[in-house]
Amino acid sequence: MYGLVNRALQEFICTHHGDASWQSIKNMAGVDVELFVCMESYPDEITYRLVGAACELLNIEPAALLRNFGRHWVLFTGQEGYGSLFDGAGSSLQEVLINLDHLHLRVGLMYPALKPPSFRCTDVRDDGLTLHYFSERPGLASMVIGLIEGLGERFGKALAIRQTEDRASGADHDIFDIRIA
Ligand code: HEM
């Protein structure tokens, strides 16, 4: 994944657990990169190893860490100059979720080696929708829950999110039922 993701992970860990923890996590993960370059593409394995080491060292369940990181990602990208991409993607939570593939398509103009996930919305209503998540990468459903929560915060909406289908349990793809309070 692009260095932007690893940089966001670094910022997330340093903010909540301090710089020394990040150094220990990198050491434990055997990642010998002084500073990730946002626009450079790194093997996915590096990100997975960092997340694994962070969970072990900080004694956090992967699902909890990924979910909090997802929420942080929305904040981080909003502050790192990508806020206009959110604004361009829609003026309601439903619109942004419907336009997620288009948003990543625009990200791909800046990051040509991007391998983005894909999303489809069904049963779109005023008070919620069903979100389908497709990815070539395993194990990131909890991050998607955090990302949706982060978007909800951006729109000042309280959400109830329930995963109804799980790829980890053999489903074709992950499905989330999202209700807006
Ligand atoms: C302006 C905001 C955003 C930017 C700049 C952005 C950019 C990126 C980048 C650079 C990656 C790494 C992929 C790669 O390097 O191949 C990524 C992955 C991902 N993005 Fe976004 N993204 C944004 C918003 C969102 C939102 C709102 C969601 C909501 C669900 C989302 C869902 C994901 C997921 C789940 C992945 C993990 C990769 C995978 O599932 O295969 N992104 N995004």
Boltz pocket constraint, residues with backbone or C-beta under 6 A from the ligand:
constraints:
  - pocket:
      binder: B
      contacts: [[A, 1], [A, 2], [A, 4], [A, 5], [A, 74], [A, 77], [A, 82], [A, 83], [A, 85], [A, 86], [A, 100], [A, 103], [A, 104], [A, 107], [A, 111], [A, 113], [A, 114], [A, 115], [A, 116], [A, 117], [A, 134], [A, 135], [A, 136], [A, 137], [A, 140], [A, 143], [A, 144], [A, 147], [A, 148], [A, 151]]
      max_distance: 6.0
